[in-house]
Amino acid sequence: MPLKLNVKPGEKFVVNGAVMVAGSKGASLVLQNEATILLGKDIMQEEEASTPAKRIYFAILLMYLDASGRDSIKPTFMGLLEDFMEATTFAAVRKTLLHILQDVNSGKFYRALKTCKALIAYEEQVFAYAETSSESQSA
């Protein structure tokens, strides 16, 4: 089944490891077969992986983009996932982590990335709440 993507003007994207940039008018791409594709909004640099959920995301990203290096990255991913699992008691978060693990184990890396984005959003809410709570206690 073909996949159609609309890329914004100047947006970077990766197809099978090749970094590309859409022209000044953007682009509409139709992939007719299986390919590793990542839009600019889904790309994360290593220095951006500054929280536990973002580190998990980055490890998944590396496994997705580097099929030949997956086996060397997976132990790091597993350690990060286990640490997060041990640090939370929230059932919904644990369920999300298990979904991510299932997707990675079945080779559905893009889906795992999407699920991990929800985990990052949750983490940002927790950090914002903790910061607000800390500020109100010190006032």
C-alpha positions as CSV (number, residue, x, y, z in Angstrom):
1,M,0.0,0.0,0.0
2,P,1.6,3.3,-1.1
3,L,2.4,6.0,1.5
4,K,1.8,9.6,0.6
5,L,3.6,12.3,2.5
6,N,3.4,16.1,2.2
7,V,6.6,17.8,3.1
8,K,6.7,21.5,3.9
9,P,8.9,24.0,2.0
10,G,12.5,23.7,3.3
11,E,11.7,20.8,5.6
12,K,14.3,18.1,6.1
13,F,13.4,14.5,5.9
14,V,15.3,11.2,5.7
15,V,14.6,8.3,3.3
16,N,16.6,5.1,3.7
17,G,19.4,7.1,5.5
18,A,19.6,9.9,2.9
19,V,18.9,13.4,4.3
20,M,16.9,15.4,1.9
21,V,15.4,18.9,1.9
22,A,12.1,19.9,0.2
23,G,12.3,22.7,-2.3
24,S,10.9,26.2,-1.9
25,K,7.4,24.9,-2.8
26,G,7.5,21.8,-0.6
27,A,6.9,18.3,-2.0
28,S,4.4,15.6,-2.2
29,L,6.0,12.1,-2.0
30,V,4.5,8.8,-2.7
31,L,6.4,5.8,-1.5
32,Q,5.5,2.7,-3.5
33,N,7.4,0.2,-1.3
34,E,8.8,-0.3,2.2
35,A,11.3,2.4,3.2
36,T,12.7,4.0,6.3
37,I,11.4,7.5,6.3
38,L,11.5,10.2,8.9
39,L,10.2,13.8,8.7
40,G,12.0,16.7,10.2
41,K,9.6,17.0,13.1
42,D,10.5,13.5,14.2
43,I,14.3,13.9,14.0
44,M,16.1,14.4,17.3
45,Q,19.8,15.3,17.8
46,E,21.7,13.5,20.6
47,E,22.1,16.7,22.6
48,E,18.3,17.0,22.7
49,A,17.9,13.7,24.4
50,S,18.1,15.3,27.8
51,T,15.3,13.5,29.7
52,P,14.5,9.8,30.3
53,A,11.7,9.6,27.8
54,K,13.8,11.6,25.2
55,R,16.7,9.2,25.7
56,I,14.3,6.2,25.0
57,Y,13.1,8.1,21.9
58,F,16.6,8.7,20.7
59,A,17.6,5.0,21.1
60,I,14.5,4.0,19.1
61,L,15.4,6.6,16.5
62,L,18.9,5.1,16.2
63,M,17.6,1.6,15.8
64,Y,15.1,2.7,13.2
65,L,17.7,4.6,11.1
66,D,20.6,2.1,11.5
67,A,19.4,-1.4,10.8
68,S,22.9,-2.8,10.9
69,G,23.6,-1.2,14.3
70,R,20.3,-2.3,16.0
71,D,21.9,-5.1,18.0
72,S,24.4,-2.8,19.6
73,I,21.8,-0.1,20.5
74,K,19.1,-2.4,21.9
75,P,20.8,-3.1,25.3
76,T,21.0,0.7,25.9
77,F,17.3,1.0,24.9
78,M,16.4,-1.9,27.2
79,G,18.2,-0.3,30.1
80,L,16.6,3.0,29.6
81,L,13.2,1.4,29.4
82,E,13.7,-0.7,32.5
83,D,14.9,2.4,34.5
84,F,11.8,4.3,33.5
85,M,9.6,1.4,34.4
86,E,11.2,1.1,37.8
87,A,10.8,4.9,38.4
88,T,7.1,5.0,37.8
89,T,4.0,3.5,39.5
90,F,1.5,4.9,37.0
91,A,-0.3,2.1,35.3
92,A,-0.9,4.2,32.1
93,V,2.8,5.0,31.8
94,R,3.8,1.4,32.4
95,K,1.3,0.3,29.7
96,T,2.8,2.9,27.3
97,L,6.3,1.6,28.0
98,L,5.2,-2.0,27.3
99,H,3.6,-0.9,24.0
100,I,6.9,0.7,23.0
101,L,8.8,-2.5,23.9
102,Q,6.3,-4.6,21.9
103,D,6.7,-2.3,18.8
104,V,10.5,-2.3,19.0
105,N,10.6,-6.1,19.4
106,S,8.3,-6.6,16.4
107,G,10.3,-4.1,14.3
108,K,7.7,-1.4,14.3
109,F,10.1,1.4,15.1
110,Y,8.2,4.3,13.6
111,R,5.1,3.3,15.6
112,A,7.3,3.1,18.7
113,L,8.6,6.6,18.0
114,K,5.0,7.9,17.8
115,T,4.1,6.2,21.1
116,C,7.2,7.5,22.7
117,K,6.2,11.1,21.7
118,A,3.2,10.6,24.0
119,L,5.5,9.5,26.8
120,I,7.6,12.7,26.2
121,A,4.5,14.9,26.4
122,Y,3.5,13.2,29.7
123,E,7.0,13.6,31.0
124,E,6.9,17.4,30.2
125,Q,3.6,17.7,32.1
126,V,5.2,16.0,35.1
127,F,8.3,18.3,35.0
128,A,6.1,21.4,34.6
129,Y,3.9,20.3,37.6
130,A,7.0,19.6,39.7
131,E,8.5,23.0,38.8
132,T,5.2,24.8,39.6
133,S,4.8,22.9,42.9
134,S,8.4,23.7,43.9
135,E,8.0,27.4,43.1
136,S,4.8,27.6,45.2
137,Q,6.4,25.8,48.2
138,S,9.5,28.1,48.1
139,A,7.3,31.3,48.0
